[in-house]
Amino acid sequence: MNIFIRLFCLPIFLLFSMAAFAVHPASPLTETKTATLTVNQFLSLDPGLISRKNGHEQAWIKRKLFRYAQHRLNKKVAQGRIQGNDALFQTGLKAEKPNRNGMWSLILGGAGFLFLFASPLSLLSLPLAVGGFIFGLKGLKKDKNPLMAILGIVFCVLIALVFVLAIVFIATYFSWF
């Protein structure tokens, strides 16, 4: 019974007890509505001004993250990827999508490689390699930079070859008996 409580009930309790701390009340940034906030207005905001207007001090990590977001946005404006007079929440729609298909191909290939040498999970390596290969082919067509897709395809093909060679080796070894 003690093991049941430790392995099942305690993680469930911790999972649901932390959900209450995840929600924070929304507070306005400044007098400017966030729906009409432009990129230049966001870049000109000061965390100290926001905390004075709201009436409560921000934690240092929130101030650092705010400054970091301003820095990243300033770099995008300087590179010409977004315009300074665009609405702040519309800029996310114009941002480039990362190489998701190539990334998933590489992740599935790496997981398949790790599972290949874990004996109870080695049978999962072939389906992971096939899935990674499919994501890699999608990534070659859709991603802007196909490098991760190419690496994922190469990795998945090598995993499939090692898996097939291991099956052939096991079949020939046991055929002698």
Residue frames relative to the residue before (quaternion, step in Angstrom):
aa qw qx qy qz dx dy dz
M 1.0000 0.0000 0.0000 0.0000 0.00 0.00 0.00
N 0.6382 0.5329 -0.3218 0.4530 3.58 1.02 -0.80
I 0.6450 0.5053 -0.3212 0.4749 3.59 1.00 -0.75
F 0.6196 0.5466 -0.3365 0.4518 3.59 1.04 -0.79
I 0.6624 0.4972 -0.3066 0.4690 3.58 0.94 -0.85
R 0.6823 0.4919 -0.2934 0.4543 3.57 0.92 -0.86
L 0.7626 0.4054 -0.2189 0.4540 3.58 0.83 -0.93
F 0.7911 0.3191 -0.1685 0.4938 3.60 1.01 -0.64
C 0.7609 0.4145 -0.2294 0.4434 3.57 0.60 -1.11
L 0.6644 0.5250 -0.3201 0.4248 3.59 0.87 -0.86
P 0.6793 0.4564 -0.3309 0.4700 3.68 0.81 -0.76
I 0.6228 0.5272 -0.3491 0.4609 3.62 1.02 -0.69
F 0.6486 0.5142 -0.3130 0.4658 3.59 0.95 -0.88
L 0.6777 0.4864 -0.2987 0.4636 3.59 0.89 -0.91
L 0.6282 0.5482 -0.3374 0.4371 3.56 1.01 -0.75
F 0.7538 0.3890 -0.2235 0.4802 3.58 0.83 -0.94
S 0.6239 0.5377 -0.3643 0.4346 3.61 1.08 -0.44
M 0.6711 0.4913 -0.3063 0.4630 3.62 1.09 -0.58
A 0.5324 0.6433 -0.4139 0.3625 3.61 1.18 -0.35
A 0.6218 0.5553 -0.3517 0.4257 3.60 1.06 -0.60
F 0.6824 0.4870 -0.2935 0.4595 3.60 1.09 -0.59
A 0.5741 0.6249 -0.3739 0.3742 3.61 1.21 -0.24
V 0.6962 0.4552 -0.2724 0.4836 3.61 1.16 -0.47
H 0.0439 -0.7803 0.6237 -0.0123 3.54 -0.82 1.07
P 0.5074 -0.6427 0.4568 0.3476 3.60 -0.95 0.67
A 0.4474 -0.6894 0.5032 0.2671 3.53 -1.01 0.82
S 0.0631 -0.7758 0.6269 0.0335 3.52 -1.03 0.79
P 0.5214 -0.6519 0.4391 0.3322 3.59 -0.97 0.75
L 0.5463 -0.6293 0.4430 0.3305 3.56 -1.10 0.72
T 0.7523 -0.1533 0.1413 0.6249 3.54 0.75 -1.06
E 0.7432 -0.3522 0.2756 0.4976 3.54 -1.20 -0.41
T 0.5855 0.5627 -0.3726 0.4491 3.58 1.21 -0.44
K 0.4442 -0.6762 0.5167 0.2800 3.55 -0.90 0.89
T 0.5101 -0.6709 0.4428 0.3059 3.56 -0.98 0.81
A 0.5959 0.5705 -0.3796 0.4187 3.61 1.11 -0.48
T 0.7535 0.3389 -0.2001 0.5267 3.61 1.11 -0.62
L 0.4049 0.7150 -0.4781 0.3102 3.60 1.20 0.22
T 0.2446 -0.7703 0.5716 0.1420 3.56 -0.77 1.03
V 0.6848 -0.4772 0.3570 0.4195 3.52 -1.32 0.23
N 0.6618 0.5064 -0.3122 0.4561 3.60 0.92 -0.85
Q 0.6365 0.5122 -0.3325 0.4711 3.60 1.03 -0.72
F 0.6458 0.5098 -0.3243 0.4669 3.59 1.00 -0.77
L 0.6581 0.5102 -0.3099 0.4589 3.57 1.01 -0.79
S 0.6962 0.4649 -0.2817 0.4688 3.60 1.11 -0.55
L 0.5023 0.6570 -0.4327 0.3589 3.63 1.23 -0.12
D 0.2283 -0.7490 0.6102 0.1205 3.53 -1.23 0.65
P 0.4875 -0.6768 0.4544 0.3128 3.64 -0.79 0.91
G 0.6181 0.5467 -0.3455 0.4469 3.60 1.08 -0.64
L 0.6404 0.5164 -0.3149 0.4734 3.57 1.04 -0.80
I 0.6440 0.5210 -0.3210 0.4591 3.58 0.97 -0.82
S 0.6805 0.4811 -0.3029 0.4623 3.60 0.87 -0.88
R 0.6354 0.5111 -0.3391 0.4691 3.63 1.07 -0.65
K 0.6745 0.4877 -0.3048 0.4629 3.60 0.97 -0.78
N 0.6964 0.4609 -0.2744 0.4767 3.59 1.01 -0.76
G 0.4512 -0.7168 0.4321 0.3096 3.57 1.14 -0.52
H 0.7563 0.2667 -0.2190 0.5558 3.62 1.19 0.10
E 0.5300 -0.6662 0.4514 0.2674 3.49 -1.10 0.93
Q 0.3696 -0.7081 0.5562 0.2296 3.55 -1.05 0.80
A 0.5366 -0.5990 0.4810 0.3492 3.55 -1.19 0.57
W 0.6353 -0.5612 0.3676 0.3824 3.57 -1.15 0.56
I 0.6384 0.5303 -0.3446 0.4387 3.59 1.02 -0.69
K 0.6343 0.5146 -0.3337 0.4707 3.60 1.07 -0.66
R 0.6366 0.5113 -0.3334 0.4713 3.58 1.02 -0.73
K 0.6519 0.5094 -0.3142 0.4656 3.59 0.98 -0.84
L 0.6654 0.4923 -0.3071 0.4696 3.60 0.94 -0.85
F 0.6134 0.5409 -0.3395 0.4645 3.58 1.08 -0.70
R 0.6672 0.4876 -0.2885 0.4836 3.58 0.94 -0.93
Y 0.6420 0.5194 -0.3243 0.4614 3.59 1.01 -0.78
A 0.6394 0.5097 -0.3259 0.4745 3.60 0.99 -0.79
Q 0.6394 0.5103 -0.3250 0.4743 3.58 1.00 -0.77
H 0.6409 0.5301 -0.3213 0.4527 3.59 0.98 -0.84
R 0.6741 0.4915 -0.2964 0.4650 3.61 0.89 -0.94
L 0.6608 0.4989 -0.3015 0.4728 3.56 0.99 -0.84
N 0.6281 0.5322 -0.3284 0.4631 3.59 1.05 -0.75
K 0.6361 0.5198 -0.3269 0.4673 3.60 1.03 -0.75
K 0.6546 0.5070 -0.3172 0.4623 3.59 0.99 -0.80
V 0.6321 0.5094 -0.3298 0.4819 3.58 1.07 -0.71
A 0.6665 0.5036 -0.3062 0.4565 3.59 0.93 -0.87
Q 0.6840 0.4697 -0.2861 0.4792 3.60 1.05 -0.68
G 0.4839 -0.6875 0.4190 0.3431 3.57 1.26 -0.25
R 0.4199 0.7183 -0.4649 0.3025 3.59 1.21 0.28
I 0.7724 0.0844 -0.0731 0.6253 3.58 1.20 -0.53
Q 0.4552 -0.6713 0.5172 0.2731 3.54 -1.27 0.44
G 0.5525 -0.6505 0.4221 0.3057 3.56 -1.08 0.71
N 0.7184 0.4302 -0.2578 0.4821 3.58 1.11 -0.56
D 0.4304 0.6777 -0.4782 0.3561 3.63 1.22 0.26
A 0.5598 -0.5656 0.4726 0.3786 3.54 -1.22 0.45
L 0.5729 -0.6446 0.3847 0.3291 3.57 -0.91 0.93
F 0.7524 0.3990 -0.2313 0.4703 3.58 0.82 -0.91
Q 0.5841 0.5375 -0.3883 0.4682 3.59 1.26 0.08
T 0.5647 0.6270 -0.3878 0.3710 3.59 1.17 -0.42
G 0.5977 0.5734 -0.3673 0.4232 3.59 1.10 -0.53
L 0.6271 0.5392 -0.3395 0.4481 3.57 1.14 -0.55
K 0.6999 0.4623 -0.2679 0.4738 3.56 1.12 -0.65
A 0.5290 0.6544 -0.4122 0.3493 3.59 1.19 -0.38
E 0.5490 -0.6269 0.4470 0.3253 3.53 -1.13 0.69
K 0.4228 -0.6674 0.5436 0.2834 3.52 -1.11 0.70
P 0.4743 -0.6611 0.4831 0.3234 3.57 -0.99 0.70
N 0.6318 -0.5266 0.4059 0.3984 3.55 -1.29 0.15
R 0.0713 -0.8628 0.4998 0.0276 3.55 0.52 1.20
N 0.6768 0.4922 -0.3167 0.4465 3.59 0.83 -0.87
G 0.6617 0.4925 -0.3047 0.4762 3.57 0.95 -0.82
M 0.6280 0.5317 -0.3306 0.4622 3.56 1.06 -0.78
W 0.6755 0.4776 -0.3016 0.4739 3.60 0.91 -0.87
S 0.6028 0.5496 -0.3556 0.4561 3.58 1.08 -0.65
L 0.6811 0.4813 -0.2806 0.4751 3.55 0.93 -0.90
I 0.6429 0.5167 -0.3231 0.4640 3.61 1.00 -0.79
L 0.6854 0.4696 -0.2925 0.4734 3.59 0.87 -0.90
G 0.6244 0.5261 -0.3367 0.4691 3.59 1.08 -0.66
G 0.6624 0.4945 -0.3062 0.4722 3.59 0.97 -0.81
A 0.6475 0.4982 -0.3210 0.4790 3.58 0.99 -0.77
G 0.6409 0.5179 -0.3226 0.4658 3.59 1.01 -0.77
F 0.6387 0.5216 -0.3228 0.4646 3.58 1.05 -0.75
L 0.6605 0.4915 -0.3072 0.4773 3.57 0.98 -0.82
F 0.6833 0.4801 -0.2882 0.4686 3.59 0.95 -0.85
L 0.5503 0.6269 -0.3950 0.3849 3.59 1.17 -0.49
F 0.7636 0.3518 -0.1862 0.5083 3.58 1.02 -0.75
A 0.5791 0.5050 -0.3984 0.5009 3.59 1.26 0.15
S 0.4054 -0.7921 0.3900 0.2368 3.57 -0.09 1.31
P 0.7026 0.4353 -0.3365 0.4513 3.69 0.74 -0.66
L 0.7454 0.3935 -0.2110 0.4949 3.58 1.14 -0.58
S 0.3967 0.7596 -0.4564 0.2395 3.60 1.22 0.08
L 0.6039 0.5619 -0.3677 0.4294 3.59 1.13 -0.45
L 0.6132 0.5511 -0.3490 0.4455 3.60 1.22 -0.32
S 0.5425 0.6576 -0.4005 0.3359 3.59 1.17 -0.39
L 0.6536 0.5140 -0.3341 0.4438 3.63 0.96 -0.70
P 0.6729 0.4582 -0.3325 0.4762 3.69 0.82 -0.75
L 0.6281 0.5209 -0.3435 0.4649 3.60 1.05 -0.66
A 0.6461 0.5123 -0.3181 0.4680 3.58 1.03 -0.78
V 0.6455 0.5038 -0.3274 0.4716 3.60 0.98 -0.76
G 0.6555 0.5013 -0.3116 0.4711 3.59 0.94 -0.84
G 0.6564 0.5044 -0.3054 0.4706 3.56 0.98 -0.82
F 0.6244 0.5356 -0.3320 0.4615 3.57 1.07 -0.73
I 0.6539 0.5061 -0.3096 0.4696 3.58 0.98 -0.85
F 0.6576 0.4876 -0.3106 0.4831 3.59 0.94 -0.84
G 0.6292 0.5373 -0.3338 0.4517 3.59 1.06 -0.69
L 0.6511 0.4986 -0.3177 0.4760 3.58 0.98 -0.78
K 0.6285 0.5107 -0.3308 0.4845 3.59 1.05 -0.73
G 0.6616 0.5278 -0.2990 0.4408 3.55 1.00 -0.86
L 0.6037 0.5530 -0.3626 0.4453 3.59 1.09 -0.61
K 0.7180 0.4416 -0.2510 0.4759 3.57 1.04 -0.74
K 0.8041 0.3591 -0.1549 0.4478 3.60 0.84 -0.98
D 0.6670 0.5245 -0.3245 0.4179 3.60 0.96 -0.76
K 0.5331 -0.6351 0.4595 0.3183 3.54 -1.16 0.69
N 0.7675 0.1747 -0.0957 0.6093 3.58 1.02 -0.83
P 0.2099 -0.8455 0.4789 0.1083 3.62 -0.22 1.21
L 0.3358 0.7782 -0.4903 0.2034 3.63 1.18 0.21
M 0.6815 0.4691 -0.2998 0.4749 3.61 0.85 -0.90
A 0.6228 0.5347 -0.3441 0.4558 3.59 1.05 -0.67
I 0.6528 0.5020 -0.3150 0.4719 3.59 0.96 -0.82
L 0.6597 0.4949 -0.3105 0.4727 3.59 0.93 -0.87
G 0.6441 0.5228 -0.3169 0.4597 3.59 1.00 -0.78
I 0.6487 0.5075 -0.3184 0.4692 3.58 0.97 -0.82
V 0.6566 0.5011 -0.3160 0.4668 3.59 0.89 -0.89
F 0.6535 0.5205 -0.3052 0.4570 3.56 0.94 -0.90
C 0.6898 0.4830 -0.2802 0.4609 3.59 0.90 -0.94
V 0.6329 0.5105 -0.3383 0.4737 3.60 1.02 -0.70
L 0.6475 0.5074 -0.3239 0.4673 3.60 0.96 -0.78
I 0.6348 0.5192 -0.3300 0.4675 3.58 1.00 -0.76
A 0.6601 0.5025 -0.3097 0.4646 3.59 0.92 -0.89
L 0.6524 0.5107 -0.3208 0.4591 3.60 0.99 -0.78
V 0.6558 0.4933 -0.3123 0.4786 3.59 0.93 -0.85
F 0.6392 0.5227 -0.3262 0.4602 3.59 0.99 -0.77
V 0.6739 0.4784 -0.2978 0.4777 3.60 0.89 -0.90
L 0.6449 0.5092 -0.3255 0.4678 3.61 0.97 -0.79
A 0.6403 0.5101 -0.3331 0.4680 3.60 1.00 -0.71
I 0.6422 0.5069 -0.3260 0.4737 3.60 0.99 -0.77
V 0.6543 0.4961 -0.3149 0.4760 3.62 0.94 -0.84
F 0.6463 0.5142 -0.3238 0.4615 3.59 0.95 -0.82
I 0.6669 0.4856 -0.3073 0.4744 3.60 0.89 -0.86
A 0.6573 0.5061 -0.3205 0.4573 3.61 0.96 -0.81
T 0.6880 0.4548 -0.3050 0.4762 3.63 0.90 -0.75
Y 0.6206 0.5476 -0.3529 0.4365 3.59 1.03 -0.66
F 0.7395 0.4011 -0.2279 0.4902 3.58 0.90 -0.92
S 0.5669 0.5869 -0.4123 0.4051 3.63 1.17 -0.14
W 0.5856 0.5790 -0.3744 0.4262 3.62 1.20 -0.30
F 0.6869 0.4861 -0.2943 0.4530 3.59 1.13 -0.46
